[in-house]
Amino acid sequence: MDDMSIKDLAVELTVEITELCDTIKGKSVFTNQLLRSCSSIGANAHEAKYAHSRADFISKLEISLKECYETEYWLEVLYKVHSLSEIQYKTVSGKCGTIRRKLIASITTAKNNA
């Protein structure tokens, strides 16, 4: 899993979270927010590949990072309102954490090479 690109990991996470959200009833306010933030991680990482400049590249990755943090928030909310089991929560949170760490490393590298 660690050798996958950020975008590929984000697509995998989005698919998994979409399937989870399809099983959650009565919490559409939370699941809609979760789906938006999660899907935005990969979309912005993909856009970063086609950035116009290093600053644009960093900006897109920083947006992905913010969306990743938001995704972690909504996962925690759904877990605390008992819409996700502990195993589901730990699994998707762990994947989100992997993406977050890769984003931080990529942003740091891009800033240091500027």
N, CA, C and O of each residue as an XYZ file, in Angstrom:
456
protein
N       0.826     -1.200      0.000
C       0.000      0.000      0.000
C       0.866      1.257      0.000
O       0.473      2.270     -0.580
N       2.037      1.214      0.638
C       2.874      2.399      0.729
C       3.478      2.815     -0.601
O       3.880      3.969     -0.754
N       3.555      1.905     -1.569
C       4.145      2.276     -2.854
C       3.114      2.830     -3.834
O       3.465      3.195     -4.956
N       1.860      2.896     -3.431
C       0.817      3.461     -4.281
C       0.890      4.983     -4.240
O       1.337      5.565     -3.252
N       0.449      5.621     -5.316
C       0.423      7.083     -5.347
C      -0.680      7.603     -4.422
O      -1.606      6.882     -4.052
N      -0.545      8.866     -4.071
C      -1.562      9.502     -3.222
C      -2.922      9.424     -3.907
O      -3.926      9.103     -3.271
N      -2.951      9.715     -5.197
C      -4.229      9.696     -5.923
C      -4.836      8.300     -5.912
O      -6.037      8.146     -5.691
N      -4.008      7.274     -6.152
C      -4.526      5.905     -6.163
C      -5.042      5.490     -4.785
O      -6.081      4.838     -4.678
N      -4.322      5.866     -3.744
C      -4.787      5.579     -2.379
C      -6.093      6.307     -2.098
O      -6.993      5.762     -1.459
N      -6.191      7.547     -2.582
C      -7.405      8.334     -2.350
C      -8.601      7.744     -3.096
O      -9.716      7.733     -2.574
N      -8.371      7.256     -4.309
C      -9.459      6.607     -5.058
C      -9.924      5.367     -4.300
O     -11.124      5.145     -4.142
N      -8.984      4.572     -3.837
C      -9.314      3.364     -3.076
C     -10.117      3.721     -1.817
O     -11.112      3.071     -1.497
N      -9.670      4.759     -1.114
C     -10.377      5.195      0.095
C     -11.774      5.708     -0.246
O     -12.733      5.417      0.470
N     -11.894      6.464     -1.328
C     -13.200      7.000     -1.728
C     -14.180      5.873     -2.051
O     -15.352      5.939     -1.682
N     -13.700      4.854     -2.733
C     -14.560      3.707     -3.046
C     -15.019      3.031     -1.746
O     -16.198      2.718     -1.582
N     -14.088      2.815     -0.841
C     -14.427      2.155      0.426
C     -15.408      2.994      1.249
O     -16.371      2.464      1.804
N     -15.161      4.292      1.325
C     -16.056      5.158      2.098
C     -17.422      5.270      1.432
O     -18.440      5.335      2.121
N     -17.458      5.293      0.111
C     -18.741      5.320     -0.603
C     -19.562      4.086     -0.246
O     -20.758      4.184      0.029
N     -18.918      2.935     -0.254
C     -19.618      1.700      0.103
C     -20.094      1.727      1.554
O     -21.193      1.259      1.853
N     -19.272      2.273      2.458
C     -19.691      2.404      3.859
C     -20.883      3.343      3.990
O     -21.853      3.036      4.683
N     -20.803      4.487      3.319
C     -21.879      5.475      3.420
C     -23.198      4.938      2.876
O     -24.268      5.312      3.356
N     -23.124      4.067      1.881
C     -24.334      3.461      1.329
C     -25.070      2.614      2.368
O     -26.270      2.379      2.232
N     -24.370      2.159      3.393
C     -24.992      1.316      4.423
C     -25.498      2.121      5.613
O     -26.212      1.586      6.462
N     -25.138      3.396      5.685
C     -25.516      4.236      6.834
C     -26.833      4.944      6.527
O     -26.954      5.667      5.538
N     -27.786      4.725      7.370
C     -29.116      5.324      7.188
C     -29.332      6.441      8.208
O     -28.898      6.336      9.355
N     -30.003      7.506      7.784
C     -30.409      8.567      8.696
C     -29.324      9.556      9.080
O     -29.534     10.383      9.967
N     -28.190      9.492      8.443
C     -27.101     10.423      8.777
C     -26.573     11.098      7.518
O     -25.370     11.318      7.382
N     -27.475     11.424      6.603
C     -27.053     11.953      5.300
C     -26.296     13.277      5.407
O     -25.454     13.572      4.559
N     -26.580     14.068      6.421
C     -25.844     15.318      6.597
C     -24.358     15.011      6.770
O     -23.509     15.681      6.183
N     -24.050     14.001      7.573
C     -22.660     13.628      7.834
C     -22.050     12.867      6.660
O     -20.915     13.134      6.263
N     -22.803     11.922      6.108
C     -22.234     11.113      5.025
C     -21.987     11.943      3.771
O     -21.013     11.703      3.058
N     -22.851     12.913      3.491
C     -22.627     13.786      2.333
C     -21.339     14.589      2.497
O     -20.561     14.721      1.553
N     -21.118     15.120      3.688
C     -19.891     15.874      3.957
C     -18.666     14.970      3.837
O     -17.642     15.364      3.278
N     -18.784     13.767      4.362
C     -17.677     12.807      4.303
C     -17.346     12.462      2.859
O     -16.174     12.444      2.481
N     -18.349     12.190      2.058
C     -18.114     11.848      0.655
C     -17.479     13.009     -0.109
O     -16.611     12.795     -0.954
N     -17.905     14.223      0.182
C     -17.332     15.393     -0.500
C     -15.869     15.581     -0.138
O     -15.026     15.769     -1.015
N     -15.568     15.529      1.159
C     -14.183     15.763      1.572
C     -13.275     14.634      1.101
O     -12.159     14.884      0.644
N     -13.741     13.410      1.207
C     -12.928     12.259      0.801
C     -12.639     12.285     -0.697
O     -11.499     12.077     -1.114
N     -13.650     12.534     -1.494
C     -13.439     12.534     -2.940
C     -12.567     13.703     -3.387
O     -11.919     13.629     -4.431
N     -12.548     14.756     -2.621
C     -11.728     15.914     -2.955
C     -10.232     15.657     -2.744
O      -9.401     16.303     -3.383
N      -9.885     14.730     -1.865
C      -8.469     14.411     -1.626
C      -7.816     13.985     -2.940
O      -6.809     14.558     -3.356
N      -8.389     12.993     -3.577
C      -7.822     12.464     -4.813
C      -7.941     13.423     -5.975
O      -7.043     13.504     -6.814
N      -9.051     14.156     -6.031
C      -9.239     15.102     -7.136
C      -8.151     16.174     -7.115
O      -7.592     16.511     -8.159
N      -7.855     16.700     -5.953
C      -6.824     17.730     -5.858
C      -5.425     17.156     -6.043
O      -4.561     17.819     -6.617
N      -5.188     15.944     -5.571
C      -3.892     15.299     -5.801
C      -3.682     15.055     -7.292
O      -2.574     15.215     -7.803
N      -4.741     14.672     -7.978
C      -4.667     14.458     -9.427
C      -4.391     15.787    -10.142
O      -3.564     15.847    -11.053
N      -5.078     16.833     -9.731
C      -4.858     18.155    -10.319
C      -3.429     18.628    -10.106
O      -2.866     19.302    -10.969
N      -2.837     18.286     -8.971
C      -1.470     18.719     -8.653
C      -0.480     18.226     -9.701
O       0.518     18.892     -9.974
N      -0.749     17.075    -10.282
C       0.144     16.546    -11.315
C       0.228     17.474    -12.519
O       1.218     17.454    -13.250
N      -0.782     18.273    -12.726
C      -0.851     19.157    -13.885
C      -0.774     20.630    -13.475
O      -1.310     21.502    -14.159
N      -0.113     20.888    -12.373
C       0.006     22.251    -11.855
C       0.815     23.127    -12.813
O       1.677     22.649    -13.550
N       0.509     24.404    -12.777
C       1.185     25.371    -13.645
C       2.539     25.801    -13.093
O       3.394     26.288    -13.832
N       2.725     25.617    -11.793
C       3.965     26.035    -11.153
C       4.157     25.211     -9.878
O       3.257     24.487     -9.453
N       5.328     25.331     -9.281
C       5.579     24.645     -8.008
C       4.614     25.147     -6.935
O       4.111     24.361     -6.133
N       4.357     26.460     -6.923
C       3.425     27.031     -5.944
C       2.020     26.449     -6.132
O       1.336     26.138     -5.157
N       1.601     26.306     -7.379
C       0.293     25.715     -7.677
C       0.264     24.250     -7.234
O      -0.726     23.786     -6.669
N       1.353     23.529     -7.494
C       1.480     22.127     -7.076
C       1.324     22.009     -5.564
O       0.553     21.186     -5.071
N       2.061     22.837     -4.839
C       2.004     22.814     -3.370
C       0.602     23.176     -2.894
O       0.077     22.550     -1.973
N       0.004     24.172     -3.509
C      -1.341     24.598     -3.125
C      -2.357     23.467     -3.276
O      -3.193     23.256     -2.397
N      -2.283     22.746     -4.385
C      -3.221     21.631     -4.618
C      -3.022     20.532     -3.570
O      -3.987     19.969     -3.054
N      -1.750     20.236     -3.264
C      -1.483     19.213     -2.246
C      -1.940     19.675     -0.860
O      -2.415     18.870     -0.060
N      -1.797     20.958     -0.584
C      -2.265     21.480      0.697
C      -3.788     21.409      0.809
O      -4.322     21.156      1.889
N      -4.479     21.631     -0.297
C      -5.939     21.474     -0.301
C      -6.288     20.010     -0.041
O      -7.199     19.719      0.735
N      -5.572     19.089     -0.682
C      -5.789     17.657     -0.434
C      -5.599     17.337      1.041
O      -6.373     16.580      1.626
N      -4.565     17.918      1.637
C      -4.291     17.678      3.056
C      -5.426     18.194      3.934
O      -5.844     17.513      4.871
N      -5.925     19.391      3.637
C      -7.050     19.925      4.402
C      -8.273     19.021      4.274
O      -8.978     18.781      5.254
N      -8.520     18.526      3.078
C      -9.660     17.624      2.859
C      -9.455     16.304      3.589
O     -10.414     15.688      4.055
N      -8.212     15.878      3.685
C      -7.900     14.650      4.409
C      -8.225     14.821      5.903
O      -8.826     13.942      6.523
N      -7.820     15.961      6.464
C      -8.149     16.246      7.866
C      -9.665     16.310      8.063
O     -10.186     15.818      9.064
N     -10.363     16.911      7.113
C     -11.819     16.989      7.230
C     -12.442     15.599      7.158
O     -13.389     15.300      7.885
N     -11.913     14.757      6.287
C     -12.405     13.382      6.178
C     -12.241     12.655      7.507
O     -13.143     11.944      7.950
N     -11.092     12.837      8.137
C     -10.861     12.204      9.448
C     -11.868     12.700     10.477
O     -12.332     11.931     11.319
N     -12.202     13.976     10.410
C     -13.195     14.541     11.327
C     -14.556     13.864     11.160
O     -15.168     13.428     12.134
N     -15.026     13.781      9.891
C     -16.350     13.198      9.654
C     -16.379     11.714     10.005
O     -17.404     11.207     10.461
N     -15.269     11.017      9.799
C     -15.200      9.618     10.215
C     -15.353      9.502     11.733
O     -16.053      8.623     12.235
N     -14.691     10.400     12.445
C     -14.797     10.385     13.910
C     -16.230     10.667     14.362
O     -16.742     10.016     15.273
N     -16.865     11.633     13.725
C     -18.258     11.952     14.070
C     -19.138     10.729     13.857
O     -19.916     10.364     14.738
N     -19.023     10.096     12.700
C     -19.858      8.919     12.411
C     -19.569      7.771     13.373
O     -20.475      7.021     13.737
N     -18.331      7.636     13.776
C     -17.994      6.602     14.765
C     -18.642      6.933     16.117
O     -19.201      6.056     16.776
N     -18.559      8.194     16.516
C     -19.081      8.595     17.832
C     -20.605      8.580     17.902
O     -21.173      8.487     18.990
N     -21.278      8.669     16.742
C     -22.747      8.550     16.751
C     -23.169      7.112     16.433
O     -24.327      6.836     16.123
N     -22.198      6.220     16.518
C     -22.431      4.772     16.377
C     -22.919      4.351     14.994
O     -23.678      3.392     14.857
N     -22.473      5.079     13.971
C     -22.808      4.697     12.606
C     -21.702      3.884     11.945
O     -21.912      3.287     10.889
N     -20.534      3.861     12.562
C     -19.418      3.027     12.114
C     -18.971      2.165     13.275
O     -18.920      2.618     14.418
N     -18.649      0.920     12.973
C     -18.091      0.058     14.015
C     -16.654      0.482     14.285
O     -16.068      1.239     13.511
N     -16.100      0.002     15.363
C     -14.711      0.338     15.696
C     -13.759     -0.159     14.609
O     -12.803      0.527     14.247
N     -14.028     -1.346     14.100
C     -13.160     -1.910     13.047
C     -13.261     -1.075     11.779
O     -12.241     -0.756     11.167
N     -14.476     -0.718     11.376
C     -14.646      0.120     10.180
C     -13.923      1.450     10.365
O     -13.214      1.913      9.471
N     -14.111      2.057     11.532
C     -13.494      3.349     11.823
C     -11.973      3.253     11.772
O     -11.317      4.076     11.134
N     -11.420      2.263     12.436
C      -9.955      2.122     12.470
C      -9.392      1.822     11.081
O      -8.316      2.307     10.731
N     -10.103      1.035     10.300
C      -9.628      0.684      8.957
C      -9.563      1.907      8.059
O      -8.517      2.193      7.475
N     -10.666      2.630      7.941
C     -10.672      3.785      7.039
C      -9.853      4.945      7.595
O      -9.245      5.689      6.826
N      -9.825      5.112      8.909
C      -8.987      6.156      9.504
C      -7.513      5.865      9.266
O      -6.725      6.777      9.014
N      -7.145      4.592      9.347
C      -5.761      4.213      9.084
C      -5.352      4.517      7.665
O      -4.246      4.999      7.421
N      -6.241      4.236      6.721
C      -5.952      4.542      5.314
C      -5.860      6.053      5.099
O      -5.004      6.535      4.357
N      -6.735      6.776      5.744
C      -6.712      8.237      5.645
C      -5.401      8.766      6.250
O      -4.801      9.697      5.712
N      -4.969      8.181      7.348
C      -3.710      8.576      7.976
C      -2.515      8.336      7.070
O      -1.585      9.142      7.037
N      -2.535      7.232      6.336
C      -1.459      6.941      5.386
C      -1.402      8.018      4.307
O      -0.325      8.500      3.956
N      -2.557      8.387      3.790
C      -2.623      9.441      2.769
C      -2.122     10.759      3.358
O      -1.355     11.475      2.715
N      -2.554     11.077      4.577
C      -2.144     12.321      5.226
C      -0.620     12.391      5.363
O      -0.014     13.419      5.061
N      -0.012     11.310      5.813
C       1.447     11.289      5.979
C       2.163     11.457      4.634
O       3.171     12.158      4.548
N       1.643     10.819      3.597
C       2.244     10.960      2.260
C       2.095     12.393      1.745
O       3.015     12.930      1.129
N       0.957     13.000      1.991
C       0.758     14.384      1.577
C       1.725     15.317      2.300
O       2.341     16.183      1.678
N       1.855     15.141      3.604
C       2.765     15.983      4.381
C       4.193     15.830      3.860
O       4.905     16.822      3.700
N       4.613     14.595      3.594
C       5.962     14.355      3.080
C       6.151     15.008      1.707
O       7.192     15.609      1.438
N       5.153     14.887      0.851
C       5.248     15.471     -0.492
C       5.293     16.989     -0.439
O       6.065     17.614     -1.166
N       4.475     17.582      0.410
C       4.456     19.039      0.563
C       5.791     19.525      1.096
O       6.351     20.498      0.592
N       6.301     18.848      2.115
C       7.593     19.223      2.704
C       8.706     19.143      1.673
O       9.536     20.048      1.582
N       8.729     18.065      0.893
C       9.745     17.901     -0.146
C       9.632     19.002     -1.195
O      10.637     19.587     -1.600
N       8.409     19.279     -1.629
C       8.214     20.313     -2.656
C       8.641     21.689     -2.142
O       9.235     22.471     -2.883
N       8.342     21.983     -0.879
C       8.736     23.278     -0.313
C      10.243     23.366     -0.148
O      10.830     24.424     -0.375
N      10.876     22.270      0.242
C      12.328     22.276      0.440
C      13.076     22.365     -0.885
O      14.206     22.850     -0.926
N      12.462     21.908     -1.952
C      13.100     21.940     -3.273
C      12.754     23.207     -4.053
O      13.159     23.363     -5.205
N      12.016     24.095     -3.434
C      11.576     25.324     -4.116
C      12.750     26.289     -4.291
O      12.578     27.376     -4.843
